[in-house]
Amino acid sequence: MARERDLDLVEVAPQANPPVCRIMDYGKFRYEESQKLKESRKKATHISVKEVKFRPKIGKGDFDTKVRHMVDFLNEGHKVKVTLQFRGREMAHPELGSKILDQVLTQIGPLAKVEASARLEGRNMTMVLSPDKKAAELAAKKAAEEAAAAAEEAAATPDTTPESTPDTTSESTPETTPESTPETAPDTVPDTVPVATAAVAEPATTGDQPNDPA
């Protein structure tokens, strides 16, 4: 029957009684099985321990950066080993290391749980954190509910901002300035220039004078 269909007769359950065989394309069957194996490997999570190191006199910027890396590791499902390194005279103040570790736990919040409490090993103080999926899901759910409640409250409260009213300023009225009337300049009175009275020279008397007798 398998030869008539140009297929293969494959024994799929040899331990069954009687054994189970299937008529199939064996090459296609092997390809599908390899694809299923690849998908299962992709979905499998490989849990490893990531180490993040701190110093007692670490700055605020470096501290926030390292905590962000820890959050990324925990979200990926990895465990995180927090190591606090002491140098020189810092060994005399282990309380500084405990303070740093407390700040780490406070900033991470419910995302992680303490798997191994802080302990001093030589010059290092270590603590192991593991992801707490249930607490993280509850925190995310609570945050989503609070955001939804805030959105509903914002939608329920009417907007009390007054609508933009049209400008009620009076329309531009024509100017009522009186027309410019021609100036009525007073009649120009001619200047009273005194007439120069020219002295009239009396004509010289050119009459014949009696000649003195010689």
Secondary structure by P-SEA (a helix, b strand, c coil): ccccccccccccccccccbbbbbcaaaaaaaaaaaaaaaaaaaccbbbbbbbbbcccccaaaaaaaaaaaaaaaaabbbbbbbbbbcccccccaaaaaaaaaaaaaaacccccccccccccccbbbbbbbbbaaaaaaaaaaaaaaaaaaaaaaaacccccccccccccccccccccccccccccccccccccccccccccccccccccccccc
